[in-house]
Amino acid sequence: MRRQLHDAAALADALASGAPVRLVLHRSGPLSADAVAALALAEARGIECRVISQNQLTRLCQARLAPELLALVGPDPRRSLEEVAARARAVWLLVDTAYPGNAGFVIRTAEVSGADAVVVAAAFDHEQRRAVRRTAMRADRYMPVIYTGAEAAIDAARAAGLQIVGIEDSGTVAPWDADLARPSLFAVGGERDGIPPGLLARCDLVVRLPMGGFVPSYNLQAAMAMVAGERLRQLATRAPTLPPERPEDRPRGRPDADSHR
């Protein structure tokens, strides 16, 4: 599970304990002595440290602070599909998405909503993948974005015990009537044809978003955001009774540390 560190002391403690710090963002200009020391230690360990503006830091900070640095602690975003599925709580699968911009917006929304990964099953070439990264604001720095076939993604999710949830206008269940808090792979289809019938048949349930307008289709990222937001609402509602985190999700060295149409 990813989490933020908001100050130099927290970063120094995490580095000392061996927590998996993946990225450090810090403002330009003068830094405190503690921040300089923590950054030096992070760089010495080969951790990527990047300069961004104070406005960007403040916007990214989940605690609504104006920090001089932020650090990301969590799994390696370069994990394989199988590694992701084995520990995932939410993975998004984009099937036959036609436009890199749409894929990028979905990836960005997935990261914001706390997804563990996005699988892109689309025939994007090198330049199109670059466009995806730009639109996603390089969310692939923070979570895995994996390009592979849809069948392989569903196979890996099924083997890991994830629920397979399709989001399609042929569905019969509204998002708030489905259990979206379970570890799941959420599948959304392409802009024109949706999820192919063969993949739809492999879903455990198919969610349909209510629509009240003349045009019977939401934009891809809007539909996905509605389902992601409902999942977060369900998680917040059930927080007191959620099971404890899986042992493999705990940082090393701290055994008691704490979808479309």
C-alpha positions as a Markdown table, in Angstrom:
| # | Residue | x | y | z |
|---|---|---|---|---|
| 1 | Met | 0.0 | 0.0 | 0.0 |
| 2 | Arg | 1.3 | 3.4 | -0.9 |
| 3 | Arg | 1.6 | 6.2 | 1.6 |
| 4 | Gln | 3.1 | 9.7 | 1.8 |
| 5 | Leu | 5.8 | 11.1 | 4.2 |
| 6 | His | 5.4 | 14.8 | 4.7 |
| 7 | Asp | 8.6 | 15.9 | 6.4 |
| 8 | Ala | 12.3 | 15.3 | 6.7 |
| 9 | Ala | 12.1 | 13.6 | 10.1 |
| 10 | Ala | 9.6 | 11.0 | 8.8 |
| 11 | Leu | 11.7 | 10.4 | 5.7 |
| 12 | Ala | 14.8 | 9.9 | 7.8 |
| 13 | Asp | 13.0 | 7.5 | 10.1 |
| 14 | Ala | 11.7 | 5.5 | 7.1 |
| 15 | Leu | 15.2 | 5.3 | 5.6 |
| 16 | Ala | 16.6 | 4.2 | 8.9 |
| 17 | Ser | 14.0 | 1.4 | 9.3 |
| 18 | Gly | 14.5 | 0.1 | 5.8 |
| 19 | Ala | 11.0 | 1.1 | 4.6 |
| 20 | Pro | 10.6 | 0.9 | 0.8 |
| 21 | Val | 11.0 | 4.6 | -0.1 |
| 22 | Arg | 10.5 | 4.8 | -3.9 |
| 23 | Leu | 10.6 | 8.5 | -4.7 |
| 24 | Val | 11.3 | 11.9 | -3.0 |
| 25 | Leu | 9.9 | 15.2 | -4.3 |
| 26 | His | 11.3 | 18.4 | -2.9 |
| 27 | Arg | 10.9 | 22.1 | -3.6 |
| 28 | Ser | 13.5 | 24.2 | -5.3 |
| 29 | Gly | 15.4 | 26.8 | -3.3 |
| 30 | Pro | 16.8 | 26.7 | 0.3 |
| 31 | Leu | 15.9 | 23.6 | 2.4 |
| 32 | Ser | 16.2 | 23.0 | 6.1 |
| 33 | Ala | 19.3 | 21.2 | 7.3 |
| 34 | Asp | 17.2 | 18.2 | 8.2 |
| 35 | Ala | 15.8 | 18.0 | 4.7 |
| 36 | Val | 19.2 | 18.4 | 3.1 |
| 37 | Ala | 20.5 | 15.5 | 5.3 |
| 38 | Ala | 17.5 | 13.3 | 4.5 |
| 39 | Leu | 17.8 | 13.9 | 0.8 |
| 40 | Ala | 21.5 | 13.1 | 0.8 |
| 41 | Leu | 20.8 | 9.8 | 2.5 |
| 42 | Ala | 18.0 | 9.0 | 0.0 |
| 43 | Glu | 20.3 | 9.8 | -3.0 |
| 44 | Ala | 23.1 | 7.7 | -1.5 |
| 45 | Arg | 20.7 | 4.8 | -1.5 |
| 46 | Gly | 19.8 | 5.3 | -5.2 |
| 47 | Ile | 16.3 | 6.6 | -4.5 |
| 48 | Glu | 15.0 | 9.0 | -7.2 |
| 49 | Cys | 14.9 | 12.6 | -5.9 |
| 50 | Arg | 13.2 | 15.3 | -8.0 |
| 51 | Val | 12.7 | 19.0 | -7.8 |
| 52 | Ile | 9.2 | 20.4 | -8.2 |
| 53 | Ser | 7.6 | 23.7 | -7.4 |
| 54 | Gln | 6.2 | 24.5 | -3.9 |
| 55 | Asn | 2.7 | 24.8 | -5.5 |
| 56 | Gln | 3.0 | 21.3 | -6.9 |
| 57 | Leu | 4.2 | 19.9 | -3.5 |
| 58 | Thr | 1.3 | 21.6 | -1.7 |
| 59 | Arg | -1.2 | 20.3 | -4.3 |
| 60 | Leu | 0.2 | 16.7 | -4.0 |
| 61 | Cys | 0.3 | 16.6 | -0.3 |
| 62 | Gln | -2.6 | 14.6 | 1.1 |
| 63 | Ala | -2.3 | 16.3 | 4.5 |
| 64 | Arg | -3.0 | 19.7 | 3.0 |
| 65 | Leu | 0.3 | 21.0 | 4.3 |
| 66 | Ala | 2.9 | 23.2 | 2.5 |
| 67 | Pro | 5.8 | 20.8 | 2.9 |
| 68 | Glu | 9.4 | 21.2 | 1.7 |
| 69 | Leu | 9.5 | 17.6 | 0.6 |
| 70 | Leu | 7.2 | 14.6 | 0.0 |
| 71 | Ala | 8.3 | 10.9 | -0.1 |
| 72 | Leu | 6.5 | 8.0 | -1.5 |
| 73 | Val | 6.6 | 4.7 | 0.4 |
| 74 | Gly | 5.2 | 1.6 | -1.2 |
| 75 | Pro | 5.7 | -1.3 | -3.6 |
| 76 | Asp | 8.0 | -0.9 | -6.7 |
| 77 | Pro | 5.9 | 0.5 | -9.6 |
| 78 | Arg | 7.9 | -1.8 | -11.9 |
| 79 | Arg | 6.3 | -4.9 | -10.5 |
| 80 | Ser | 5.0 | -7.6 | -12.9 |
| 81 | Leu | 1.4 | -8.4 | -13.5 |
| 82 | Glu | 1.5 | -11.5 | -11.3 |
| 83 | Glu | 3.2 | -9.6 | -8.5 |
| 84 | Val | 0.6 | -6.9 | -8.7 |
| 85 | Ala | -2.4 | -9.3 | -8.7 |
| 86 | Ala | -1.1 | -11.3 | -5.7 |
| 87 | Arg | -1.3 | -8.2 | -3.4 |
| 88 | Ala | -3.9 | -6.1 | -5.2 |
| 89 | Arg | -7.1 | -4.5 | -3.8 |
| 90 | Ala | -8.0 | -2.6 | -7.0 |
| 91 | Val | -6.6 | -3.1 | -10.5 |
| 92 | Trp | -8.1 | -1.3 | -13.6 |
| 93 | Leu | -8.1 | -3.0 | -17.0 |
| 94 | Leu | -8.6 | -0.9 | -20.2 |
| 95 | Val | -9.7 | -3.0 | -23.1 |
| 96 | Asp | -9.2 | -1.8 | -26.7 |
| 97 | Thr | -9.0 | 1.9 | -25.7 |
| 98 | Ala | -8.6 | 3.9 | -28.9 |
| 99 | Tyr | -7.3 | 7.2 | -27.7 |
| 100 | Pro | -4.1 | 7.7 | -25.7 |
| 101 | Gly | -5.6 | 10.7 | -24.0 |
| 102 | Asn | -8.5 | 8.8 | -22.6 |
| 103 | Ala | -6.1 | 6.1 | -21.4 |
| 104 | Gly | -4.0 | 8.7 | -19.7 |
| 105 | Phe | -6.9 | 10.3 | -17.9 |
| 106 | Val | -8.1 | 6.9 | -16.7 |
| 107 | Ile | -4.6 | 6.1 | -15.4 |
| 108 | Arg | -4.4 | 9.4 | -13.5 |
| 109 | Thr | -7.8 | 8.9 | -12.0 |
| 110 | Ala | -6.9 | 5.3 | -11.0 |
| 111 | Glu | -3.8 | 6.5 | -9.1 |
| 112 | Val | -5.8 | 9.3 | -7.4 |
| 113 | Ser | -8.4 | 6.8 | -6.2 |
| 114 | Gly | -5.7 | 4.5 | -4.7 |
| 115 | Ala | -5.6 | 1.7 | -7.4 |
| 116 | Asp | -2.7 | -0.7 | -7.3 |
| 117 | Ala | -2.2 | -0.8 | -11.0 |
| 118 | Val | -3.6 | -0.2 | -14.4 |
| 119 | Val | -3.4 | -2.8 | -17.2 |
| 120 | Val | -3.7 | -1.3 | -20.7 |
| 121 | Ala | -4.8 | -3.9 | -23.3 |
| 122 | Ala | -4.5 | -1.6 | -26.4 |
| 123 | Ala | -2.4 | -1.5 | -29.5 |
| 124 | Phe | -0.5 | 1.7 | -28.7 |
| 125 | Asp | 2.9 | 2.2 | -30.3 |
| 126 | His | 5.8 | 3.9 | -28.7 |
| 127 | Glu | 4.7 | 7.5 | -29.4 |
| 128 | Gln | 1.1 | 6.8 | -28.3 |
| 129 | Arg | 2.5 | 5.3 | -25.0 |
| 130 | Arg | 4.4 | 8.5 | -24.5 |
| 131 | Ala | 1.2 | 10.5 | -25.0 |
| 132 | Val | -0.5 | 8.2 | -22.4 |
| 133 | Arg | 2.2 | 9.0 | -19.9 |
| 134 | Arg | 2.0 | 12.8 | -20.5 |
| 135 | Thr | -1.8 | 12.8 | -20.1 |
| 136 | Ala | -1.5 | 10.7 | -17.0 |
| 137 | Met | 1.0 | 13.2 | -15.5 |
| 138 | Arg | 3.5 | 10.4 | -15.2 |
| 139 | Ala | 1.4 | 8.4 | -12.7 |
| 140 | Asp | 3.5 | 5.5 | -13.7 |
| 141 | Arg | 6.1 | 6.8 | -11.3 |
| 142 | Tyr | 3.8 | 5.9 | -8.5 |
| 143 | Met | 2.0 | 2.7 | -9.5 |
| 144 | Pro | 2.5 | 0.1 | -12.3 |
| 145 | Val | 1.1 | 0.7 | -15.7 |
| 146 | Ile | 1.3 | -2.6 | -17.5 |
| 147 | Tyr | 0.8 | -3.2 | -21.3 |
| 148 | Thr | -0.4 | -6.7 | -21.9 |
| 149 | Gly | -3.4 | -8.7 | -23.2 |
| 150 | Ala | -6.8 | -8.5 | -21.5 |
| 151 | Glu | -7.0 | -12.3 | -21.2 |
| 152 | Ala | -3.7 | -12.4 | -19.4 |
| 153 | Ala | -4.8 | -9.7 | -17.0 |
| 154 | Ile | -8.0 | -11.6 | -16.2 |
| 155 | Asp | -6.1 | -14.9 | -15.8 |
| 156 | Ala | -3.7 | -13.3 | -13.3 |
| 157 | Ala | -6.5 | -11.7 | -11.4 |
| 158 | Arg | -8.5 | -14.9 | -11.2 |
| 159 | Ala | -5.5 | -16.9 | -10.0 |
| 160 | Ala | -5.0 | -14.3 | -7.2 |
| 161 | Gly | -8.7 | -14.6 | -6.1 |
| 162 | Leu | -9.7 | -11.1 | -7.3 |
| 163 | Gln | -13.3 | -10.4 | -8.2 |
| 164 | Ile | -13.8 | -9.5 | -11.9 |
| 165 | Val | -16.1 | -6.5 | -12.3 |
| 166 | Gly | -17.1 | -5.3 | -15.8 |
| 167 | Ile | -18.5 | -1.8 | -16.3 |
| 168 | Glu | -20.8 | -1.9 | -19.3 |
| 169 | Asp | -24.3 | -0.7 | -20.4 |
| 170 | Ser | -25.5 | -4.3 | -20.5 |
| 171 | Gly | -25.0 | -4.6 | -16.8 |
| 172 | Thr | -27.8 | -5.1 | -14.3 |
| 173 | Val | -26.3 | -3.9 | -11.0 |
| 174 | Ala | -25.8 | -0.3 | -10.0 |
| 175 | Pro | -22.4 | 0.5 | -8.5 |
| 176 | Trp | -23.9 | 1.2 | -5.0 |
| 177 | Asp | -25.6 | -2.2 | -5.1 |
| 178 | Ala | -22.4 | -4.1 | -5.8 |
| 179 | Asp | -19.6 | -5.0 | -3.4 |
| 180 | Leu | -16.8 | -2.8 | -4.8 |
| 181 | Ala | -14.7 | -2.9 | -1.6 |
| 182 | Arg | -13.6 | -6.5 | -2.3 |
| 183 | Pro | -10.2 | -6.9 | -4.0 |
| 184 | Ser | -11.2 | -6.6 | -7.6 |
| 185 | Leu | -10.1 | -6.1 | -11.2 |
| 186 | Phe | -12.3 | -3.5 | -12.8 |
| 187 | Ala | -12.7 | -3.8 | -16.6 |
| 188 | Val | -13.7 | -1.0 | -18.9 |
| 189 | Gly | -14.1 | -1.3 | -22.7 |
| 190 | Gly | -13.1 | 0.8 | -25.7 |
| 191 | Glu | -14.9 | 4.0 | -26.7 |
| 192 | Arg | -16.8 | 2.4 | -29.6 |
| 193 | Asp | -17.6 | -1.2 | -28.8 |
| 194 | Gly | -17.2 | -1.6 | -25.1 |
| 195 | Ile | -16.0 | -4.8 | -23.5 |
| 196 | Pro | -15.9 | -7.8 | -26.0 |
| 197 | Pro | -18.5 | -10.4 | -25.3 |
| 198 | Gly | -15.9 | -13.1 | -24.5 |
| 199 | Leu | -14.3 | -11.0 | -21.8 |
| 200 | Leu | -17.7 | -9.9 | -20.5 |
| 201 | Ala | -18.7 | -13.5 | -20.0 |
| 202 | Arg | -15.7 | -13.9 | -17.7 |
| 203 | Cys | -16.8 | -11.2 | -15.3 |
| 204 | Asp | -18.3 | -12.1 | -11.9 |
| 205 | Leu | -20.6 | -9.2 | -12.2 |
| 206 | Val | -21.3 | -6.4 | -14.6 |
| 207 | Val | -22.1 | -2.9 | -13.3 |
| 208 | Arg | -24.2 | -0.5 | -15.2 |
| 209 | Leu | -24.1 | 3.3 | -14.6 |
| 210 | Pro | -27.5 | 5.0 | -14.5 |
| 211 | Met | -28.0 | 7.4 | -17.4 |
| 212 | Gly | -30.7 | 10.0 | -17.9 |
| 213 | Gly | -29.8 | 11.8 | -21.1 |
| 214 | Phe | -30.5 | 11.1 | -24.8 |
| 215 | Val | -26.9 | 9.9 | -25.6 |
| 216 | Pro | -26.6 | 6.6 | -23.8 |
| 217 | Ser | -22.9 | 6.7 | -23.0 |
| 218 | Tyr | -20.5 | 8.4 | -20.6 |
| 219 | Asn | -17.0 | 9.5 | -21.5 |
| 220 | Leu | -14.6 | 6.7 | -20.5 |
| 221 | Gln | -12.8 | 8.5 | -17.7 |
| 222 | Ala | -16.1 | 9.9 | -16.3 |
| 223 | Ala | -17.6 | 6.4 | -16.0 |
| 224 | Met | -14.5 | 5.0 | -14.5 |
| 225 | Ala | -14.3 | 7.9 | -11.9 |
| 226 | Met | -17.9 | 7.3 | -10.8 |
| 227 | Val | -17.1 | 3.6 | -10.0 |
| 228 | Ala | -13.8 | 4.5 | -8.4 |
| 229 | Gly | -15.5 | 7.1 | -6.2 |
| 230 | Glu | -18.2 | 4.7 | -5.1 |
| 231 | Arg | -15.5 | 2.1 | -4.2 |
| 232 | Leu | -13.8 | 4.7 | -2.0 |
| 233 | Arg | -17.1 | 5.5 | -0.4 |
| 234 | Gln | -17.7 | 1.9 | 0.4 |
| 235 | Leu | -14.2 | 1.5 | 1.8 |
| 236 | Ala | -14.7 | 4.6 | 4.1 |
| 237 | Thr | -18.0 | 3.2 | 5.3 |
| 238 | Arg | -16.5 | -0.2 | 6.1 |
| 239 | Ala | -13.2 | 1.1 | 7.5 |
| 240 | Pro | -13.7 | 0.0 | 11.1 |
| 241 | Thr | -14.5 | -3.6 | 10.0 |
| 242 | Leu | -11.9 | -4.0 | 7.2 |
| 243 | Pro | -9.5 | -6.9 | 7.7 |
| 244 | Pro | -5.9 | -6.0 | 8.7 |
| 245 | Glu | -3.4 | -5.4 | 6.0 |
| 246 | Arg | -1.7 | -8.4 | 4.5 |
| 247 | Pro | 1.6 | -9.3 | 6.0 |
| 248 | Glu | 3.4 | -9.0 | 2.6 |
| 249 | Asp | 2.3 | -5.4 | 2.3 |
| 250 | Arg | 4.2 | -4.4 | 5.4 |
| 251 | Pro | 7.5 | -2.6 | 4.8 |
| 252 | Arg | 10.6 | -4.7 | 5.2 |
| 253 | Gly | 12.4 | -4.2 | 8.4 |
| 254 | Arg | 9.3 | -3.2 | 10.2 |
| 255 | Pro | 7.5 | -6.4 | 11.1 |
| 256 | Asp | 5.0 | -4.6 | 13.4 |
| 257 | Ala | 4.6 | -1.5 | 11.3 |
| 258 | Asp | 2.2 | -0.6 | 11.5 |
| 259 | Ser | -14.4 | 1.4 | -15.4 |
| 260 | His | -17.2 | 2.5 | -19.3 |
| 261 | Arg | -20.0 | 3.0 | -21.5 |
